[in-house]
Amino acid sequence: MIQGIGLDIVEIERIHQIRTRQSRFPEKVLTKSELEDYQGLKETRKSEFLAGRFAAKEAFSKALGTGIGKELSFHEMEIMVDERGKPYFKKPKETGVHLSITHSRDYAAAQVIIEST
């Protein structure tokens, strides 16, 4: 049974502008492991990666029904990829969480479905 669904879309250019003005923005959104992946990217790919992770974390918080704030912070969520490149939430470690992240030239979007087990 589906417990929650979350969807978020972000303009990549908006994230690029924020990270240009606020050099610590990636550190606010990404965990240490995610930051390592981010820092290993070419400059042209960094805003896309950050926008995708931002959208995914927003989508997860919407699926839970909490939003990001008092009950859930960006650092309490960590996204990794498996050996096939499929993204998944390493933190919080919950079963039944499905994540999809997509990018176009202008947008990054993510959808999260949480199933009760």
N, C-alpha and C positions, 0 to 999 in steps of 0.2 A: 504494500500500500504506500502511496506517495505521501510523505509527511510535509514536504515543502518544495517549491520551485522558485528559483531566483534567476533573473536576467538583468544584465547590465551592458550598456554600450558607452564607449568613451571615444572622443575625438583624439586621435594620436597627436595632432598639432597642438591641442590644448595641453596635453601632458608634456610635450616637448617644450612649450613655453614655460610651464611651471618649473620643470627641471632645469631650464636655462637660468631662470630668475632665482630659484631656490636650490642651491647645489646639494643640500641635504635632503631634498625630497625623496630620492630613492631610498635613503636610510630610514625614512619614516614609514614607507610602504613595504619594503622588502626585509625579510629575515637575513641573518648572516649568510646562510647557504644560498639564498636567492641572490643576494648581493654579489657573491662570488661568481655565479653564472652571469649576472648582469655585467660585471666588470670585465669579463672575458669576451664580451661581444664587440663587434665593430661599432663605431659611433653611430652609423646610419641605422643600426638595428636596436639601439638602446631604448629609444622612445616607444617603439612598437612593443618590445618586451615588457617595459614598465606599464604601458597602457593595458596590455593583456592581463598582467598580474593584478593590477588595480581593479579592472572589471571583474575578474574572477573572484576576488575577495569581497567586492561589493555584492556580487550575485550570491555568494555563499551566505553572507549576512542577511540578505533578503529572504533566502530560502529558509533560514532559521527563524526569521521574523523579528530579529533584534536590531538590524542595522549595525553600523560600526560606531562605537562609542563606549558607553559605560560597561556593557555586557561583553563586548567582543572588540579586540583591537586588531590592527593590521598584523602585528607581530605574533598574534595567537593563531594565525593562519599561515601555513607554509605550503607552497606548491612546488612539486618536483615533477620530473617526467620519467616514465618507465623506459625499458630498453627499446621499445618501439616508438618512443617519442610522445606517448599519450600522457597528458597532464593528469595529476591526481593530488589530492590534499594529503600531505604527510602529517600536518597538524591542522586542526585537531584530528586525532586518529579516530575516525568513526567509520563504521561499515555502512554500506548502502549509499555512499555519496558519489554521484556521477558528475564529472566536469567536462565541459567542452569550451575551448577558447579558439576564436577565429580572428583573423586580421584581414583588412583590405588596405588599400593605399591610405585611406583617410580615417578608418575606424578600427577599433578593437572591440570585440564583444565576447561575452562569456555567459554560459548557462550552467546552472547547478540544479540537480534534482537530488533530493534526499528521500530515500526510502526507509520506512521503518522495518526493522528486522525482527 
